[in-house]
Amino acid sequence: MSPRLSVVLICKNAAELLPDCLASIDWADEIVVLDAGSSDETQAIARAAGAKVYENRDWQGFGIQRQRAQDYANGDYILMLDSDERVSAELRDAIQQVLAQPASERVYSIARRNLFLGRFMRHSGWYPDRVIRLYPRQHYRYNANQVHESLDCNGAQIHPLPGDLLHLTCRDFASFQQKQLHYATTWAHERYAQGKITSLWGIFSHTLGALLKTLLLRGGVLDGKQGWLLAMVNAQYTFNKYTELWALQHGYTEKRLP
């Protein structure tokens, strides 16, 4: 008998995105959805699709929330997804091939094709954007990072799978910017707690470096107008990270007059 696959999602207020995501994984043995306290129809949509739905409003970051969701799963293998991702037919076939020939010492990386302002990016550091999302449940767990969480692979072989995971990264620019600002602020507070510091020169050099890296080293110029825009977005994100860190170390984030 082939190993069973549990697809695991964490989400909040994902009613608009969830139906297409769930439709792309309706072949899985089990779907587990951990909701962070939605006020829309997210939970009802998930249940209607046959998912096992749980709720946890005690948000402690992406890493802890993903691991909580994984702990509800019963399958031999985990496929970890977000509601703005869709499994392509080629990727589905590749996953089913893994299940037909399982190897407990392997985890599997998946290429994400990221959407930015109407274009699925092919360069700019956004493709193939490989992420480890398929792995044996019993052997691997997520770290506790609040953002940019990752799986603790414990020296496992990382095997790249064919096929893409379609990622609707930036459907609405304003919402995308809000998310980027949240990530930047969280990053700065984590690094400040770890003792990291920066300077005005550090802010400038990292910001300029992010712009040039996206355009030149990562081929952003080959992604047309969106490549140039993404380079500026990456520079802005980097500026926000390091400026918030600088403000924290100088006490300028306190809600009082100097």
Backbone as CSV, one residue per row, in Angstrom:
resi,resn,N_x,N_y,N_z,CA_x,CA_y,CA_z,C_x,C_y,C_z
1,MET,0.844,-1.199,0.000,0.000,0.000,0.000,0.879,1.249,0.000
2,SER,0.551,2.214,-0.850,1.310,3.457,-0.922,1.090,4.284,0.337
3,PRO,2.080,5.069,0.735,1.901,5.959,1.878,0.749,6.935,1.636
4,ARG,0.097,7.339,2.729,-0.998,8.305,2.637,-0.430,9.725,2.688
5,LEU,-1.064,10.613,1.930,-0.631,12.006,1.861,-1.620,12.909,2.584
6,SER,-1.092,13.705,3.513,-1.884,14.758,4.154,-1.435,16.106,3.608
7,VAL,-2.363,16.850,3.031,-2.084,18.232,2.644,-2.493,19.124,3.809
8,VAL,-1.578,19.971,4.251,-1.782,20.790,5.447,-1.714,22.266,5.059
9,LEU,-2.699,23.035,5.511,-2.736,24.472,5.243,-2.973,25.245,6.528
10,ILE,-2.315,26.404,6.645,-2.690,27.379,7.661,-3.258,28.591,6.926
11,CYS,-4.287,29.203,7.489,-4.905,30.325,6.778,-5.732,31.178,7.729
12,LYS,-6.112,32.342,7.218,-7.042,33.230,7.915,-7.718,34.112,6.870
13,ASN,-9.040,34.171,6.917,-9.817,34.980,5.976,-9.393,34.722,4.531
14,ALA,-9.416,33.450,4.158,-8.949,33.023,2.836,-10.089,32.532,1.953
15,ALA,-11.295,32.998,2.201,-12.457,32.492,1.466,-12.337,32.703,-0.037
16,GLU,-11.717,33.793,-0.441,-11.582,34.080,-1.871,-10.580,33.141,-2.539
17,LEU,-9.544,32.769,-1.823,-8.452,31.985,-2.398,-8.623,30.483,-2.235
18,LEU,-9.290,30.078,-1.178,-9.291,28.675,-0.782,-9.926,27.720,-1.796
19,PRO,-11.034,28.057,-2.456,-11.661,27.075,-3.352,-10.735,26.530,-4.433
20,ASP,-9.997,27.390,-5.124,-9.097,26.922,-6.179,-7.936,26.120,-5.608
21,CYS,-7.458,26.528,-4.436,-6.389,25.766,-3.786,-6.861,24.356,-3.470
22,LEU,-8.024,24.242,-2.851,-8.556,22.933,-2.473,-8.873,22.082,-3.696
23,ALA,-9.341,22.705,-4.776,-9.637,21.956,-5.998,-8.376,21.334,-6.584
24,SER,-7.235,21.981,-6.392,-5.985,21.467,-6.958,-5.403,20.310,-6.152
25,ILE,-5.973,20.036,-4.967,-5.462,18.948,-4.121,-6.569,17.976,-3.731
26,ASP,-7.638,17.921,-4.532,-8.767,17.052,-4.172,-8.449,15.567,-4.295
27,TRP,-7.271,15.247,-4.790,-6.819,13.861,-4.932,-6.073,13.372,-3.685
28,ALA,-5.803,14.253,-2.727,-5.035,13.875,-1.533,-5.864,12.973,-0.622
29,ASP,-5.183,12.181,0.205,-5.873,11.289,1.145,-6.517,12.061,2.288
30,GLU,-5.905,13.175,2.669,-6.404,13.962,3.800,-6.025,15.415,3.590
31,ILE,-6.938,16.312,3.931,-6.653,17.743,3.913,-6.919,18.292,5.310
32,VAL,-5.919,18.940,5.878,-6.025,19.531,7.213,-5.883,21.042,7.082
33,VAL,-6.848,21.776,7.605,-6.818,23.237,7.585,-6.813,23.742,9.026
34,LEU,-5.784,24.516,9.369,-5.736,25.177,10.676,-5.999,26.659,10.456
35,ASP,-7.133,27.118,10.949,-7.568,28.494,10.753,-7.174,29.341,11.961
36,ALA,-6.731,30.568,11.695,-6.261,31.438,12.769,-7.347,32.363,13.303
37,GLY,-8.616,32.053,12.991,-9.714,32.856,13.508,-10.360,33.716,12.448
38,SER,-10.759,33.094,11.346,-11.343,33.840,10.229,-12.709,34.416,10.588
39,SER,-13.009,35.562,9.965,-14.331,36.168,10.108,-15.164,35.994,8.841
40,ASP,-14.604,35.329,7.828,-15.342,35.076,6.594,-15.737,33.599,6.522
41,GLU,-15.956,33.079,5.325,-16.449,31.710,5.146,-15.335,30.678,4.982
42,THR,-14.126,31.012,5.395,-12.990,30.107,5.211,-13.271,28.708,5.754
43,GLN,-13.703,28.618,6.991,-13.902,27.305,7.608,-15.017,26.527,6.919
44,ALA,-16.096,27.189,6.557,-17.209,26.511,5.885,-16.787,25.981,4.523
45,ILE,-16.005,26.760,3.791,-15.520,26.330,2.474,-14.624,25.109,2.617
46,ALA,-13.749,25.129,3.605,-12.840,24.001,3.817,-13.614,22.736,4.179
47,ARG,-14.585,22.855,5.064,-15.381,21.681,5.458,-16.170,21.130,4.269
48,ALA,-16.712,22.018,3.454,-17.486,21.576,2.290,-16.625,20.798,1.304
49,ALA,-15.331,21.069,1.299,-14.405,20.364,0.415,-13.882,19.072,1.043
50,GLY,-14.354,18.757,2.246,-13.943,17.521,2.902,-12.730,17.643,3.792
51,ALA,-12.279,18.862,4.045,-11.099,19.055,4.896,-11.453,18.900,6.372
52,LYS,-10.466,18.494,7.153,-10.575,18.514,8.606,-10.150,19.901,9.066
53,VAL,-11.038,20.599,9.739,-10.812,22.003,10.067,-10.617,22.176,11.567
54,TYR,-9.567,22.889,11.923,-9.264,23.207,13.320,-9.030,24.713,13.420
55,GLU,-9.077,25.226,14.631,-8.880,26.663,14.837,-7.882,26.904,15.955
56,ASN,-6.978,27.843,15.726,-6.055,28.287,16.766,-5.841,29.789,16.608
57,ARG,-6.362,30.553,17.561,-6.245,32.014,17.516,-5.002,32.521,18.235
58,ASP,-4.300,31.636,18.925,-3.101,32.024,19.671,-1.908,32.063,18.717
59,TRP,-1.839,33.109,17.925,-0.805,33.211,16.890,0.552,33.492,17.518
60,GLN,1.509,32.604,17.270,2.875,32.776,17.762,3.891,32.749,16.629
61,GLY,3.428,32.965,15.418,4.323,32.979,14.273,4.045,31.831,13.323
62,PHE,4.573,31.973,12.113,4.301,30.995,11.063,4.866,29.616,11.381
63,GLY,6.085,29.569,11.930,6.698,28.272,12.203,5.889,27.445,13.186
64,ILE,5.507,28.052,14.300,4.736,27.338,15.321,3.356,26.962,14.789
65,GLN,2.735,27.864,14.021,1.403,27.570,13.487,1.454,26.411,12.486
66,ARG,2.479,26.373,11.650,2.604,25.260,10.695,2.798,23.935,11.434
67,GLN,3.604,23.954,12.485,3.825,22.713,13.211,2.559,22.269,13.933
68,ARG,1.816,23.210,14.475,0.534,22.857,15.093,-0.383,22.189,14.074
69,ALA,-0.419,22.742,12.880,-1.264,22.163,11.832,-0.787,20.768,11.456
70,GLN,0.520,20.605,11.340,1.072,19.290,10.994,0.718,18.252,12.053
71,ASP,0.681,18.661,13.303,0.389,17.720,14.389,-1.032,17.151,14.305
72,TYR,-1.918,17.815,13.577,-3.273,17.289,13.391,-3.341,16.247,12.275
73,ALA,-2.307,16.158,11.458,-2.339,15.284,10.283,-2.029,13.839,10.657
74,ASN,-2.552,12.918,9.861,-2.339,11.490,10.092,-1.617,10.789,8.949
75,GLY,-1.383,11.478,7.851,-0.756,10.851,6.694,0.708,10.531,6.923
76,ASP,1.235,9.660,6.075,2.657,9.314,6.150,3.527,10.449,5.610
77,TYR,3.005,11.161,4.623,3.717,12.295,4.029,2.892,13.562,4.208
78,ILE,3.611,14.682,4.342,2.991,15.996,4.449,3.301,16.800,3.193
79,LEU,2.277,17.432,2.635,2.458,18.480,1.632,1.939,19.761,2.268
80,MET,2.848,20.687,2.574,2.483,21.929,3.250,2.204,23.011,2.216
81,LEU,1.024,23.612,2.286,0.624,24.636,1.323,0.105,25.883,2.028
82,ASP,-0.024,26.956,1.240,-0.747,28.152,1.647,-1.967,28.297,0.747
83,SER,-2.942,29.068,1.189,-4.192,29.180,0.435,-4.016,29.885,-0.903
84,ASP,-2.936,30.649,-1.079,-2.705,31.329,-2.358,-1.808,30.519,-3.286
85,GLU,-1.703,29.220,-3.038,-0.911,28.327,-3.880,-1.813,27.279,-4.528
86,ARG,-1.422,26.839,-5.725,-2.160,25.806,-6.451,-1.175,24.787,-6.993
87,VAL,-1.520,23.510,-6.855,-0.666,22.426,-7.332,-0.962,22.183,-8.807
88,SER,0.068,22.300,-9.651,-0.111,22.048,-11.079,-0.250,20.549,-11.337
89,ALA,-0.753,20.193,-12.518,-0.929,18.782,-12.868,0.408,18.050,-12.890
90,GLU,1.443,18.703,-13.409,2.764,18.073,-13.453,3.300,17.828,-12.047
91,LEU,3.102,18.773,-11.159,3.551,18.599,-9.778,2.760,17.495,-9.089
92,ARG,1.458,17.450,-9.317,0.635,16.365,-8.749,1.179,15.003,-9.157
93,ASP,1.507,14.847,-10.439,2.030,13.567,-10.925,3.366,13.236,-10.265
94,ALA,4.206,14.254,-10.063,5.504,14.032,-9.426,5.335,13.604,-7.970
95,ILE,4.386,14.209,-7.273,4.126,13.843,-5.875,3.618,12.412,-5.786
96,GLN,2.733,12.043,-6.678,2.213,10.678,-6.673,3.305,9.662,-6.980
97,GLN,4.287,10.057,-7.782,5.421,9.176,-8.056,6.269,8.980,-6.799
98,VAL,6.438,10.036,-6.012,7.165,9.919,-4.741,6.444,8.955,-3.814
99,LEU,5.139,9.067,-3.739,4.366,8.193,-2.855,4.435,6.740,-3.301
100,ALA,4.633,6.518,-4.592,4.751,5.151,-5.099,6.107,4.540,-4.777
101,GLN,7.123,5.410,-4.543,8.473,4.941,-4.229,9.031,5.776,-3.077
102,PRO,8.513,5.614,-1.873,8.898,6.476,-0.747,10.331,6.228,-0.283
103,ALA,10.936,7.300,0.274,12.284,7.212,0.845,12.316,8.115,2.074
104,SER,12.414,7.534,3.253,12.270,8.297,4.497,13.400,9.294,4.730
105,GLU,14.546,9.091,4.066,15.684,9.984,4.282,15.661,11.179,3.334
106,ARG,14.601,11.340,2.569,14.504,12.429,1.602,13.397,13.411,1.961
107,VAL,13.669,14.688,1.673,12.620,15.701,1.624,12.641,16.275,0.212
108,TYR,11.568,16.942,-0.182,11.420,17.314,-1.588,11.175,18.813,-1.733
109,SER,11.964,19.416,-2.617,11.781,20.841,-2.897,10.903,21.019,-4.130
110,ILE,10.128,22.081,-4.105,9.159,22.365,-5.160,9.395,23.781,-5.674
111,ALA,9.404,23.931,-6.997,9.573,25.252,-7.608,8.258,26.019,-7.561
112,ARG,8.330,27.248,-7.067,7.140,28.105,-7.065,7.219,29.099,-8.224
113,ARG,6.122,29.206,-8.968,5.984,30.207,-10.030,5.150,31.340,-9.458
114,ASN,5.810,32.461,-9.160,5.200,33.546,-8.396,4.583,34.613,-9.296
115,LEU,3.353,34.996,-8.963,2.633,36.035,-9.702,2.919,37.398,-9.092
116,PHE,3.314,38.349,-9.945,3.548,39.719,-9.489,2.946,40.688,-10.505
117,LEU,1.896,41.373,-10.109,1.251,42.382,-10.947,0.937,41.849,-12.339
118,GLY,0.287,40.683,-12.374,-0.194,40.129,-13.631,0.794,39.283,-14.394
119,ARG,1.991,39.077,-13.889,3.016,38.308,-14.596,3.578,37.226,-13.685
120,PHE,3.638,35.993,-14.185,4.359,34.947,-13.478,5.842,35.134,-13.771
121,MET,6.582,35.503,-12.752,7.987,35.879,-12.930,8.837,34.660,-13.282
122,ARG,9.816,34.883,-14.167,10.737,33.826,-14.570,12.165,34.108,-14.108
123,HIS,12.395,35.300,-13.574,13.739,35.693,-13.135,13.590,36.459,-11.817
124,SER,14.406,37.478,-11.613,14.278,38.396,-10.466,14.471,37.725,-9.107
125,GLY,14.971,36.486,-9.092,15.085,35.747,-7.841,13.782,35.127,-7.399
126,TRP,12.758,35.226,-8.241,11.433,34.697,-7.901,11.124,33.384,-8.595
127,TYR,12.046,32.889,-9.384,11.861,31.572,-9.992,13.238,30.951,-10.184
128,PRO,13.426,29.659,-9.837,12.388,28.719,-9.428,11.907,28.825,-7.974
129,ASP,12.569,29.644,-7.137,12.083,29.885,-5.769,11.712,28.573,-5.073
130,ARG,12.658,27.654,-5.016,12.370,26.318,-4.472,12.153,26.355,-2.958
131,VAL,11.113,25.659,-2.535,10.774,25.550,-1.117,10.554,24.078,-0.779
132,ILE,10.958,23.683,0.418,10.775,22.291,0.851,9.379,22.171,1.442
133,ARG,8.513,21.433,0.755,7.119,21.342,1.173,6.600,19.906,1.267
134,LEU,7.326,18.937,0.734,6.880,17.538,0.773,7.904,16.732,1.561
135,TYR,7.432,15.991,2.575,8.370,15.282,3.446,7.617,14.258,4.296
136,PRO,8.334,13.228,4.793,7.703,12.248,5.691,7.323,12.910,7.019
137,ARG,6.116,12.705,7.455,5.598,13.408,8.634,6.364,13.089,9.908
138,GLN,6.736,11.857,10.119,7.308,11.431,11.399,8.726,11.948,11.635
139,HIS,9.411,12.368,10.583,10.840,12.649,10.717,11.201,14.133,10.766
140,TYR,10.285,15.018,10.383,10.681,16.417,10.198,9.641,17.364,10.798
141,ARG,10.149,18.480,11.372,9.298,19.462,12.029,9.740,20.872,11.626
142,TYR,8.847,21.828,11.833,9.149,23.228,11.530,9.831,23.907,12.713
143,ASN,10.706,24.887,12.382,11.291,25.695,13.445,10.269,26.729,13.920
144,ALA,10.665,27.531,14.904,9.712,28.446,15.543,9.817,29.878,15.027
145,ASN,10.424,30.087,13.861,10.558,31.440,13.330,9.188,32.074,13.093
146,GLN,9.070,33.349,13.435,7.795,34.042,13.238,7.504,34.275,11.763
147,VAL,8.532,34.620,10.985,8.403,34.727,9.533,9.585,34.007,8.905
148,HIS,9.483,33.712,7.613,10.526,32.983,6.896,10.881,31.694,7.629
149,GLU,9.837,31.006,8.083,10.007,29.735,8.784,10.522,28.673,7.816
150,SER,11.100,27.615,8.349,11.601,26.544,7.494,11.520,25.211,8.219
151,LEU,11.629,24.160,7.442,11.607,22.808,7.976,13.001,22.441,8.465
152,ASP,13.099,21.850,9.653,14.381,21.330,10.136,14.632,19.995,9.459
153,CYS,15.542,19.992,8.485,15.726,18.812,7.632,16.660,17.768,8.227
154,ASN,17.436,18.130,9.241,18.283,17.165,9.952,19.184,16.371,9.012
155,GLY,19.783,17.054,8.039,20.724,16.391,7.147,20.106,15.533,6.068
156,ALA,18.810,15.648,5.860,18.138,14.830,4.845,18.588,15.229,3.442
157,GLN,18.492,14.285,2.509,18.709,14.595,1.104,17.550,15.459,0.609
158,ILE,17.875,16.527,-0.102,16.840,17.393,-0.673,16.735,17.081,-2.159
159,HIS,15.590,16.559,-2.554,15.390,16.102,-3.929,14.428,17.053,-4.640
160,PRO,14.850,17.675,-5.759,13.955,18.590,-6.471,12.904,17.838,-7.279
161,LEU,11.669,18.278,-7.167,10.580,17.677,-7.930,10.315,18.477,-9.202
162,PRO,9.914,17.807,-10.284,9.445,18.533,-11.467,8.049,19.090,-11.223
163,GLY,7.679,20.079,-12.019,6.359,20.686,-11.866,6.402,21.897,-10.955
164,ASP,5.483,22.802,-11.167,5.463,24.068,-10.429,4.300,24.149,-9.449
165,LEU,4.552,24.889,-8.388,3.506,25.305,-7.463,3.165,26.746,-7.827
166,LEU,1.958,26.979,-8.303,1.563,28.321,-8.711,1.241,29.152,-7.472
167,HIS,1.919,30.286,-7.345,1.819,31.107,-6.139,1.295,32.488,-6.517
168,LEU,0.094,32.801,-6.065,-0.526,34.090,-6.384,-0.038,35.149,-5.402
169,THR,1.243,35.440,-5.492,1.921,36.263,-4.491,1.337,37.659,-4.376
170,CYS,1.225,38.338,-5.500,0.797,39.738,-5.492,-0.393,39.912,-6.424
171,ARG,-1.570,39.715,-5.886,-2.794,39.938,-6.660,-3.261,41.382,-6.486
172,ASP,-3.071,41.905,-5.294,-3.483,43.264,-4.943,-2.266,43.959,-4.336
173,PHE,-1.792,45.021,-4.981,-0.520,45.617,-4.587,-0.565,46.209,-3.186
174,ALA,-1.671,46.847,-2.821,-1.761,47.460,-1.490,-1.660,46.400,-0.394
175,SER,-2.359,45.291,-0.569,-2.300,44.210,0.421,-0.909,43.597,0.469
176,PHE,-0.290,43.463,-0.694,1.067,42.929,-0.764,2.033,43.822,0.004
177,GLN,1.896,45.137,-0.150,2.758,46.071,0.556,2.560,45.989,2.066
178,GLN,1.317,45.846,2.489,1.042,45.723,3.923,1.704,44.475,4.499
179,LYS,1.634,43.388,3.744,2.262,42.150,4.197,3.780,42.312,4.264
180,GLN,4.359,42.966,3.256,5.804,43.188,3.246,6.243,44.034,4.437
181,LEU,5.445,45.048,4.762,5.779,45.898,5.909,5.708,45.106,7.209
182,HIS,4.715,44.239,7.314,4.600,43.386,8.505,5.817,42.471,8.627
183,TYR,6.219,41.855,7.511,7.390,40.977,7.531,8.649,41.753,7.916
184,ALA,8.796,42.955,7.370,9.979,43.763,7.660,10.048,44.124,9.140
185,THR,8.920,44.516,9.704,8.876,44.878,11.118,9.179,43.680,12.007
186,THR,8.596,42.535,11.671,8.855,41.320,12.452,10.319,40.930,12.370
187,TRP,10.892,41.006,11.174,12.320,40.702,10.986,13.172,41.597,11.876
188,ALA,12.892,42.893,11.876,13.689,43.836,12.652,13.614,43.538,14.144
189,HIS,12.438,43.228,14.649,12.288,42.940,16.078,12.999,41.637,16.447
190,GLU,12.943,40.636,15.572,13.659,39.385,15.840,15.163,39.625,15.884
191,ARG,15.681,40.367,14.909,17.128,40.608,14.859,17.583,41.498,16.009
192,TYR,16.767,42.465,16.374,17.111,43.328,17.506,17.209,42.509,18.787
193,ALA,16.284,41.575,18.971,16.307,40.705,20.150,17.544,39.816,20.158
194,GLN,18.086,39.531,18.972,19.284,38.700,18.861,20.573,39.516,18.969
195,GLY,20.446,40.845,19.107,21.616,41.697,19.274,22.161,42.306,18.000
196,LYS,21.470,42.150,16.887,21.948,42.717,15.630,21.771,44.226,15.645
197,ILE,22.732,44.953,15.051,22.645,46.403,14.948,22.932,46.819,13.511
198,THR,22.624,48.073,13.203,22.922,48.610,11.878,23.242,50.090,12.014
199,SER,23.556,50.724,10.889,23.903,52.142,10.849,23.216,52.779,9.649
200,LEU,23.339,54.099,9.521,22.778,54.758,8.346,23.418,54.221,7.073
201,TRP,24.734,54.000,7.115,25.408,53.420,5.955,24.891,52.011,5.676
202,GLY,24.621,51.252,6.722,24.076,49.909,6.542,22.712,49.943,5.869
203,ILE,21.875,50.901,6.280,20.558,51.042,5.649,20.718,51.333,4.161
204,PHE,21.571,52.289,3.839,21.758,52.687,2.440,22.356,51.553,1.613
205,SER,23.407,50.923,2.118,24.103,49.904,1.328,23.240,48.669,1.103
206,HIS,22.510,48.247,2.119,21.636,47.087,1.950,20.486,47.394,0.985
207,THR,19.950,48.605,1.060,18.852,48.987,0.168,19.314,49.023,-1.285
208,LEU,20.439,49.687,-1.524,20.986,49.737,-2.882,21.359,48.342,-3.363
209,GLY,21.925,47.539,-2.470,22.297,46.172,-2.834,21.104,45.342,-3.254
210,ALA,19.972,45.507,-2.561,18.767,44.751,-2.913,18.268,45.135,-4.299
211,LEU,18.325,46.423,-4.624,17.891,46.892,-5.939,18.759,46.300,-7.044
212,LEU,20.079,46.415,-6.888,20.993,45.939,-7.922,20.999,44.419,-8.024
213,LYS,20.883,43.743,-6.897,20.859,42.276,-6.925,19.659,41.776,-7.726
214,THR,18.476,42.371,-7.479,17.279,41.931,-8.192,17.389,42.207,-9.685
215,LEU,17.844,43.397,-10.050,17.908,43.773,-11.459,18.996,43.042,-12.224
216,LEU,20.197,42.963,-11.646,21.355,42.478,-12.391,21.714,41.033,-12.072
217,LEU,21.989,40.742,-10.815,22.422,39.387,-10.465,21.307,38.370,-10.648
218,ARG,20.064,38.769,-10.405,18.938,37.839,-10.504,18.122,38.015,-11.784
219,GLY,18.617,38.848,-12.679,17.997,38.951,-13.996,16.662,39.651,-14.035
220,GLY,16.416,40.573,-13.117,15.137,41.260,-13.097,14.835,42.018,-14.376
221,VAL,15.879,42.490,-15.060,15.661,43.221,-16.312,14.997,42.338,-17.363
222,LEU,15.111,41.009,-17.211,14.507,40.081,-18.169,13.025,39.864,-17.902
223,ASP,12.533,40.355,-16.777,11.114,40.223,-16.444,10.314,41.463,-16.821
224,GLY,10.888,42.307,-17.670,10.153,43.454,-18.177,9.822,44.481,-17.106
225,LYS,8.690,45.157,-17.284,8.294,46.216,-16.353,8.161,45.685,-14.932
226,GLN,7.594,44.477,-14.817,7.419,43.911,-13.474,8.759,43.652,-12.799
227,GLY,9.785,43.326,-13.583,11.108,43.116,-13.016,11.666,44.380,-12.384
228,TRP,11.504,45.514,-13.078,11.947,46.787,-12.521,11.143,47.163,-11.276
229,LEU,9.839,46.965,-11.347,8.996,47.295,-10.197,9.320,46.414,-8.996
230,LEU,9.553,45.125,-9.251,9.884,44.225,-8.148,11.219,44.600,-7.519
231,ALA,12.172,45.036,-8.332,13.461,45.468,-7.784,13.268,46.625,-6.813
232,MET,12.388,47.555,-7.161,12.122,48.685,-6.263,11.373,48.239,-5.009
233,VAL,10.469,47.274,-5.176,9.762,46.727,-4.016,10.741,46.042,-3.068
234,ASN,11.665,45.257,-3.625,12.661,44.583,-2.788,13.551,45.590,-2.068
235,ALA,13.903,46.666,-2.767,14.707,47.707,-2.130,13.925,48.372,-0.997
236,GLN,12.654,48.637,-1.238,11.816,49.248,-0.197,11.682,48.334,1.015
237,TYR,11.473,47.043,0.756,11.367,46.068,1.844,12.648,46.049,2.674
238,THR,13.789,46.053,1.999,15.072,46.048,2.699,15.264,47.337,3.491
239,PHE,14.906,48.469,2.885,14.967,49.754,3.591,14.118,49.718,4.859
240,ASN,12.904,49.184,4.758,12.016,49.114,5.926,12.602,48.232,7.024
241,LYS,13.193,47.107,6.650,13.800,46.207,7.639,14.884,46.912,8.438
242,TYR,15.821,47.505,7.719,16.993,48.055,8.395,16.690,49.389,9.078
243,THR,15.739,50.155,8.556,15.358,51.395,9.231,14.635,51.097,10.539
244,GLU,13.761,50.090,10.527,13.089,49.695,11.770,14.102,49.189,12.793
245,LEU,15.089,48.421,12.350,16.132,47.939,13.257,16.915,49.111,13.837
246,TRP,17.269,50.068,12.987,17.997,51.259,13.438,17.163,52.044,14.452
247,ALA,15.860,52.187,14.185,14.980,52.909,15.106,14.877,52.196,16.448
248,LEU,14.817,50.876,16.417,14.742,50.109,17.660,15.993,50.305,18.505
249,GLN,17.157,50.239,17.881,18.390,50.324,18.666,18.620,51.721,19.225
250,HIS,17.972,52.744,18.632,18.104,54.104,19.146,16.909,54.533,19.988
251,GLY,15.957,53.629,20.190,14.810,53.944,21.023,13.806,54.884,20.391
252,TYR,13.834,54.997,19.055,12.951,55.948,18.379,11.564,55.385,18.097
253,THR,11.309,54.150,18.501,9.981,53.578,18.274,9.071,53.763,19.482
254,GLU,9.606,54.328,20.565,8.780,54.554,21.743,7.738,55.636,21.454
255,LYS,6.549,55.442,22.012,5.453,56.374,21.740,5.523,57.566,22.696
256,ARG,6.577,58.328,22.520,6.733,59.532,23.342,7.532,60.553,22.539
257,LEU,7.428,61.809,22.927,8.204,62.844,22.261,9.656,62.758,22.699
258,PRO,10.608,63.083,21.806,12.022,63.064,22.206,12.325,64.172,23.208
